[in-house]
Structure formats: C-alpha cells, structure tokens
Amino acid sequence: MKKIPRLLGNVLVKIGKFPIMMTESEKPVEKVAECRATVRFQLKKVLCLGAAVASVDMTEDEIRKNLNMAVNFLVSLLKKGWQNVKSLYVKTTMGKSIRIYG
C-alpha cells in the first residue's frame, strides 16, 4: 500500500484521482460529501479558466457568497493578484455571459 503513491502518484495526480487519506474518526459518507463539494483550480499556461460556483437549488445570497470566495481565492493564487486579471465573467448554463470585472 505504501508503494502506490511512489509508483502511480504522477499519473493519478494528472487525472485528478489521487487517493485521499482518512483518519479512523472520519465517516466515509461525510468525506465523500466534502470531496464532491470541493472545487479545484488548476492554473497552467492557459488564458481562460472556468469553474462551477453554484447550483440551481442555492439562494441568491449563497451564490453571491460562493462567487465572492471563488474569485478571491483565484486572485490569491496569482503572483501579482488583481493585476493579472483582465476580466471576469459569470455565465449560467443556458444564458449569456455577464461581465463582472474588467
């Protein structure tokens, strides 16, 4: 079991399937729910990034809070912060995109 990260670590990380460690006190149901609710940002050499920040059953306040947290976290990952952000758009599934910054 200890050889899995060394042998398959690079491949599993690239496809986003690296195993998550659980302690004895954690319940598997809660850990699965936490993993499903987690959003990961991968910044590579691309100029565009898309991420889901809300779902249909959320209220407007929850959507606003999630969007604010996602944008602030994304900006904190950038080296120069807001200076590296040209524009930000919000897009619904079936609607047009709305510019919120830039």
Number of C-alpha atoms within 10 A of each C-alpha: 4 6 8 11 14 8 10 11 14 12 12 14 12 9 8 10 10 15 11 7 6 10 7 6 6 9 10 12 8 10 14 10 10 10 10 9 10 8 11 11 12 12 12 8 6 7 8 8 11 10 12 13 19 16 10 7 8 10 11 10 9 14 16 14 13 15 17 13 13 18 12 13 12 18 16 12 12 13 9 10 12 13 9 10 14 9 10 14 12 16 12 12 6 6 8 10 12 11 11 9 10 8
